[in-house]
Amino acid sequence: MNLQQHENRDDMKVWLSQSEVEQLLEAAENAQQRIAFALGVRCGLRSHEVLDVAPEDVVDTDSGTVLRVWHGKGDKFRETPVPRDLATTIRTVDDVRPESSSTSLVEISSTRSLRRWLRSTADELADETEDVGWEHLAFHDLRRTWATALASADVDPLLVCEYGGWNDLETFLDHYRGTFSPEARKRERQKVSWL
């Protein structure tokens, strides 16, 4: 986990390693929470976007399976890749839920509830792992982790901007890729024998 002080606030920005992402997803209390967290950390959705996802938004295209975000920031449409296992989970949940269910995949109606889910899970992980970094985790850090993981995997930054709905590369670089992923830091440390 990487932590960095916000420039204008007292709290921290958090970037999770991929093993910490797995810990978070495994610690989710139920399928609803696991899907909500995965939409943030595996698809880069903002909290309000998570609340709008419907099963029919997962679509197979020539470029692979994508999640259609109909009302992103500024009410802008975008498509972002969705991992195969998450797409399968979403489709399975849709198959087994009652016809009368809402069209939204996550059955809560406020970002505050979503943040409470994450806070509860992160607090549990802080206690379990004795890593106080979990106490700083906010929902937007899932999006930050996702963007940095893509950048660290050498995905074209302009494509990352398109997936994430950023208007320009500068915004992405300044606010989301403010640090290297834990995996990139480890990889670079291994280049120096005495570290």
C-alpha positions as CSV (number, residue, x, y, z in Angstrom):
1,M,0.0,0.0,0.0
2,N,1.3,3.4,-0.9
3,L,0.1,6.5,0.9
4,Q,0.5,10.1,0.0
5,Q,-0.7,13.3,1.7
6,H,-3.4,15.2,-0.2
7,E,-2.1,18.6,-1.2
8,N,-5.0,20.6,0.2
9,R,-6.5,18.3,2.8
10,D,-5.4,16.5,6.0
11,D,-6.2,13.0,4.7
12,M,-4.2,10.6,2.5
13,K,-4.4,9.3,-1.0
14,V,-4.1,5.5,-1.1
15,W,-2.9,3.1,-3.8
16,L,-3.5,-0.6,-3.1
17,S,-1.2,-3.3,-4.3
18,Q,-2.9,-6.1,-6.3
19,S,-2.7,-8.5,-3.3
20,E,-4.4,-5.8,-1.2
21,V,-7.1,-5.4,-3.9
22,E,-7.7,-9.2,-3.5
23,Q,-7.8,-8.9,0.3
24,L,-10.4,-6.1,0.0
25,L,-12.6,-8.1,-2.5
26,E,-12.4,-11.2,-0.3
27,A,-13.3,-9.2,2.8
28,A,-16.5,-7.9,1.3
29,E,-19.5,-8.9,3.4
30,N,-21.5,-10.2,0.4
31,A,-21.8,-10.3,-3.4
32,Q,-23.3,-6.8,-3.6
33,Q,-20.3,-5.3,-1.8
34,R,-17.8,-7.4,-3.7
35,I,-19.4,-6.2,-7.0
36,A,-19.5,-2.6,-5.9
37,F,-15.8,-2.6,-4.8
38,A,-14.8,-4.4,-7.9
39,L,-16.5,-1.9,-10.1
40,G,-14.3,0.8,-8.4
41,V,-11.0,-1.1,-8.3
42,R,-11.3,-3.2,-11.5
43,C,-13.3,-0.8,-13.8
44,G,-12.4,2.6,-12.4
45,L,-15.9,3.7,-11.6
46,R,-16.7,6.7,-9.4
47,S,-19.0,6.0,-6.5
48,H,-22.1,7.6,-8.2
49,E,-21.4,5.5,-11.3
50,V,-21.4,2.3,-9.3
51,L,-25.0,3.0,-8.2
52,D,-26.2,3.3,-11.9
53,V,-24.7,0.0,-13.2
54,A,-27.3,-2.4,-14.6
55,P,-26.5,-5.9,-15.8
56,E,-27.3,-5.0,-19.4
57,D,-24.4,-2.4,-19.2
58,V,-21.9,-5.3,-19.5
59,V,-21.5,-5.8,-23.3
60,D,-19.3,-7.9,-25.5
61,T,-17.6,-5.9,-28.2
62,D,-14.9,-6.4,-30.8
63,S,-12.4,-5.0,-28.3
64,G,-13.6,-7.4,-25.5
65,T,-16.1,-7.2,-22.7
66,V,-16.8,-3.6,-21.6
67,L,-18.9,-1.8,-19.1
68,R,-21.0,1.0,-20.5
69,V,-21.1,4.0,-18.2
70,W,-24.0,6.0,-19.4
71,H,-23.9,8.9,-17.0
72,G,-20.3,9.5,-15.9
73,K,-18.9,12.8,-14.6
74,G,-20.5,15.7,-16.5
75,D,-23.2,13.1,-17.7
76,K,-20.7,11.8,-20.2
77,F,-20.8,8.3,-21.7
78,R,-17.8,6.1,-21.8
79,E,-16.9,2.4,-22.0
80,T,-14.3,0.8,-19.8
81,P,-13.0,-2.8,-19.9
82,V,-14.5,-5.2,-17.4
83,P,-12.6,-8.3,-16.2
84,R,-14.1,-11.6,-17.4
85,D,-14.7,-12.8,-13.8
86,L,-16.5,-9.7,-12.8
87,A,-18.7,-9.8,-16.0
88,T,-19.5,-13.4,-15.2
89,T,-20.5,-12.5,-11.6
90,I,-22.7,-9.6,-12.8
91,R,-24.4,-11.8,-15.3
92,T,-24.9,-14.6,-12.8
93,V,-26.4,-12.3,-10.2
94,D,-28.7,-11.0,-12.8
95,D,-29.8,-14.5,-13.8
96,V,-30.8,-15.5,-10.2
97,R,-32.4,-12.3,-8.9
98,P,-36.1,-11.9,-9.0
99,E,-37.8,-10.2,-12.0
100,S,-39.1,-7.5,-9.7
101,S,-35.7,-6.3,-8.7
102,S,-34.5,-2.8,-9.6
103,T,-32.6,-2.3,-12.8
104,S,-29.6,-1.2,-10.8
105,L,-27.1,-3.9,-10.0
106,V,-26.2,-2.6,-6.5
107,E,-29.3,-2.3,-4.5
108,I,-28.4,0.8,-2.4
109,S,-29.3,4.3,-3.4
110,S,-26.7,6.5,-2.0
111,T,-23.0,7.0,-2.3
112,R,-22.9,7.5,1.5
113,S,-24.1,3.9,1.9
114,L,-21.4,2.8,-0.5
115,R,-18.7,4.7,1.4
116,R,-20.0,3.1,4.7
117,W,-19.6,-0.4,3.1
118,L,-16.0,0.4,2.2
119,R,-15.2,2.0,5.6
120,S,-16.5,-1.0,7.5
121,T,-14.5,-3.4,5.3
122,A,-11.4,-1.3,5.5
123,D,-11.6,-1.0,9.3
124,E,-11.9,-4.8,9.5
125,L,-8.8,-5.2,7.3
126,A,-6.9,-2.6,9.5
127,D,-7.7,-4.7,12.6
128,E,-6.9,-8.0,10.9
129,T,-3.7,-6.9,9.2
130,E,-2.6,-4.3,11.8
131,D,-1.9,-1.9,8.9
132,V,-3.3,1.5,9.7
133,G,-3.1,2.4,6.0
134,W,-6.5,0.8,5.6
135,E,-8.0,3.5,7.8
136,H,-7.3,6.0,5.1
137,L,-8.9,4.1,2.2
138,A,-11.7,6.0,0.5
139,F,-13.9,4.9,-2.4
140,H,-12.1,7.2,-4.8
141,D,-8.8,5.4,-3.9
142,L,-10.2,2.3,-5.7
143,R,-10.4,4.4,-8.9
144,R,-6.9,5.8,-8.2
145,T,-5.5,2.2,-7.7
146,W,-7.2,1.0,-11.0
147,A,-5.7,3.9,-13.0
148,T,-2.2,3.5,-11.6
149,A,-2.3,-0.3,-12.1
150,L,-3.2,0.2,-15.8
151,A,-0.4,2.8,-16.2
152,S,2.1,0.5,-14.4
153,A,1.2,-2.2,-16.9
154,D,2.1,0.2,-19.7
155,V,-1.4,0.7,-21.0
156,D,-1.4,3.7,-23.3
157,P,-2.1,6.7,-21.0
158,L,-4.5,8.2,-23.6
159,L,-6.5,5.0,-23.5
160,V,-6.5,5.0,-19.7
161,C,-7.9,8.6,-20.0
162,E,-10.6,7.4,-22.3
163,Y,-11.5,4.4,-20.1
164,G,-11.6,6.6,-17.0
165,G,-13.4,9.5,-18.6
166,W,-10.7,12.1,-18.1
167,N,-10.7,15.1,-20.5
168,D,-6.9,15.3,-20.6
169,L,-3.7,13.5,-19.8
170,E,-2.6,16.2,-17.3
171,T,-5.6,15.6,-15.0
172,F,-4.9,11.9,-15.0
173,L,-1.2,12.4,-14.3
174,D,-1.7,15.0,-11.6
175,H,-4.4,13.4,-9.6
176,Y,-4.4,9.6,-10.3
177,R,-0.9,8.5,-11.3
178,G,0.7,10.6,-8.5
179,T,2.7,7.6,-7.4
180,F,3.9,4.3,-8.8
181,S,2.0,1.2,-8.0
182,P,3.4,-1.0,-5.2
183,E,4.2,-3.6,-7.8
184,A,6.2,-1.1,-9.9
185,R,8.1,0.0,-6.8
186,K,9.0,-3.6,-5.9
187,R,10.0,-4.3,-9.5
188,E,12.3,-1.3,-9.5
189,R,13.8,-2.1,-6.0
190,Q,14.8,-5.5,-7.3
191,K,17.1,-3.8,-9.8
192,V,19.3,-2.8,-6.9
193,S,21.0,-5.7,-5.1
194,W,21.4,-3.9,-1.7
195,L,17.8,-2.8,-1.4
